Amino acid sequence: MNFLAHLFLSGADDLVKFGNFIGDSVKGKSYENFEPNIRAGILMHREIDRFTDSHPIVKQCNTLFRETYGKYAGVVTDIVFDHFLAANWTDYSNESLENFVKNVEKIIETNFDKIPPEAALFVRQFMKHKRLMCYQNLDCLHDVFTKMAQFTSLPSGADAALAVIRTNYPNLRSNFQTFFKDIQIHILQYSNIYSQNI
């Protein structure tokens, strides 16, 4: 799952959302340096990633992108799933996507000093380009893949990725819908167990 799904699955608590958002940039046991609700968000982020990476539907989707992206195929699937969440947002939330994103931006700005320094520039650019909103658009995904190839170890293959997405669009959407039901149930169960063990 990518940023939008992580944030959506976080629930109502602002600090849990923030922790989930920065989860990738918090390594090892350094999550222990954060206050409890941010810590809970970071650990939830890791659980979402664990569940996603082990899910058979996600593994099946990854095979579509493996020829171009190799071991990074799962990164592409994560972003594609964020597209389906954004494009079908009203199926999952009564709150508008625009309002949800505005609230997330406020949370990030309020807590910006807590972002690990090596991630701060990325977060600024991420917010500047309104990535959470633009995931609705396939042209945005092309731009995301292109920029990631420039600034990360993700291979260059935006055109190939978009061709695969368009060819397999109905199947990918159906797979997302099934998977997202599964992860919503799992994270609800995980959150209940986590809160009981604090």
C-alpha positions in Angstrom: 0.0 0.0 0.0 1.1 3.5 -0.8 0.6 6.8 1.1 -3.1 7.3 0.5 -4.1 3.9 1.7 -1.8 4.0 4.7 -3.4 7.3 5.8 -6.9 6.0 5.1 -6.4 2.9 7.1 -5.0 4.8 10.1 -8.4 5.7 11.5 -9.4 9.0 13.0 -6.4 9.8 15.2 -4.2 12.6 13.8 -0.9 11.3 15.3 -1.5 7.8 14.2 -2.0 9.1 10.7 1.2 11.1 10.9 3.1 8.0 12.2 1.7 5.9 9.4 2.7 8.6 6.9 6.4 8.7 8.0 6.6 4.9 8.6 9.0 4.2 5.7 11.5 6.7 6.9 11.7 5.4 10.5 14.2 2.6 10.7 14.6 -0.2 13.2 13.8 0.5 16.8 14.0 4.3 16.3 10.1 4.3 16.4 10.6 4.1 20.2 11.8 7.7 20.2 8.3 8.9 19.2 5.3 9.6 21.4 2.8 6.7 21.8 0.3 7.5 19.1 2.9 8.3 16.4 4.7 5.1 17.5 1.4 3.2 17.0 1.1 4.7 13.5 4.6 3.6 12.6 4.0 0.1 13.8 0.7 0.0 11.9 2.5 1.1 8.8 4.8 -1.9 9.2 1.9 -4.3 9.7 0.1 -2.9 6.6 3.3 -3.5 4.6 3.7 -7.0 6.0 0.1 -8.0 5.3 0.2 -6.5 1.8 3.5 -8.1 0.7 2.3 -11.5 1.8 -1.2 -11.3 0.2 -1.7 -13.6 -2.8 -3.7 -11.0 -4.8 -0.8 -8.5 -4.4 1.7 -11.2 -5.5 -0.4 -11.9 -8.5 -0.6 -8.2 -9.5 3.2 -7.9 -9.0 3.8 -10.4 -11.8 2.3 -7.9 -14.3 5.0 -5.4 -13.6 7.9 -7.8 -12.9 9.3 -7.8 -16.5 10.0 -4.0 -16.4 10.5 -3.5 -12.6 11.9 -6.7 -11.3 12.1 -6.8 -7.5 10.5 -3.3 -7.4 7.2 -4.6 -9.0 5.5 -4.4 -5.6 6.2 -0.6 -5.4 4.3 -0.2 -8.7 1.4 -2.3 -7.4 1.2 -0.1 -4.3 0.9 3.0 -6.3 -1.6 1.5 -8.7 -3.7 0.5 -5.6 -3.6 4.1 -4.4 -5.0 5.1 -7.8 -7.9 2.8 -7.4 -8.6 4.1 -3.8 -8.4 7.7 -5.0 -10.5 7.1 -8.1 -13.2 5.2 -6.2 -12.9 7.2 -3.0 -16.7 7.6 -2.5 -17.0 3.8 -2.2 -14.9 3.9 0.9 -15.5 7.2 2.6 -18.3 9.7 3.3 -15.7 12.5 3.5 -14.5 14.0 0.2 -11.0 13.2 -0.9 -10.2 16.9 -1.1 -11.2 17.5 2.5 -9.4 14.3 3.6 -6.2 15.5 1.9 -6.5 19.0 3.3 -6.7 17.6 6.8 -3.7 15.3 6.2 -1.7 18.3 5.0 -2.5 20.2 8.2 -1.4 17.2 10.3 1.9 17.0 8.4 2.6 20.7 8.7 1.8 20.7 12.4 4.2 17.8 13.0 6.8 18.6 10.3 9.6 19.0 12.8 9.2 15.3 13.8 9.8 14.1 10.2 13.2 12.3 9.9 15.6 14.9 8.3 16.4 12.7 5.3 12.7 12.5 4.4 11.8 16.2 4.8 12.7 17.4 1.3 10.7 14.5 -0.2 7.7 15.3 1.9 7.8 19.0 0.9 7.9 17.9 -2.8 5.2 15.4 -2.2 2.9 18.0 -0.8 3.8 20.6 -3.4 2.8 18.3 -6.2 -0.5 17.3 -4.5 0.3 13.6 -5.0 -2.6 12.4 -2.8 -5.1 14.1 -5.0 -3.5 13.5 -8.3 -3.4 9.7 -7.8 -6.9 9.7 -9.3 -5.4 10.4 -12.7 -3.4 7.8 -14.7 -1.3 10.7 -16.2 -0.2 11.5 -12.6 0.9 7.9 -12.2 3.1 8.2 -15.2 4.7 11.3 -13.7 5.2 9.6 -10.4 6.9 6.6 -12.0 9.1 8.9 -14.0 10.2 11.0 -11.1 10.8 7.9 -8.9 13.1 6.6 -11.6 15.1 9.9 -11.5 15.4 10.1 -7.7 15.2 6.5 -6.4 16.4 3.0 -7.4 13.1 2.3 -9.2 13.9 1.4 -12.8 12.7 3.6 -15.7 9.6 2.2 -17.2 6.7 4.6 -16.9 5.4 4.0 -20.4 5.5 0.2 -20.0 3.8 0.4 -16.6 1.0 2.6 -18.0 0.5 0.2 -20.9 0.2 -2.7 -18.5 -2.3 -0.8 -16.3 -4.5 0.2 -19.2 -4.5 -3.3 -20.6 -5.4 -4.9 -17.3 -7.4 -2.1 -15.8 -10.7 -4.0 -15.0 -8.8 -7.0 -13.5 -6.5 -4.8 -11.4 -9.5 -2.8 -10.1 -11.3 -6.0 -9.2 -8.2 -7.3 -7.4 -7.8 -4.1 -5.5 -11.4 -4.2 -4.4 -11.1 -7.7 -3.0 -7.7 -7.0 -1.4 -8.8 -3.8 0.2 -11.7 -5.5 1.9 -9.2 -8.0 3.3 -6.8 -5.4 4.6 -9.6 -3.2 6.2 -10.7 -6.2 8.2 -7.1 -7.2 9.1 -6.1 -3.7 10.3 -9.3 -3.3 12.4 -8.4 -6.6 14.1 -4.8 -5.5 14.5 -5.7 -2.2 16.0 -8.0 -3.8 18.5 -5.3 -6.2 19.6 -2.7 -3.4 19.7 -4.8 -1.2 21.9 -5.4 -4.0 24.3 -1.6 -4.6 24.7 -0.5 -1.1 25.3 
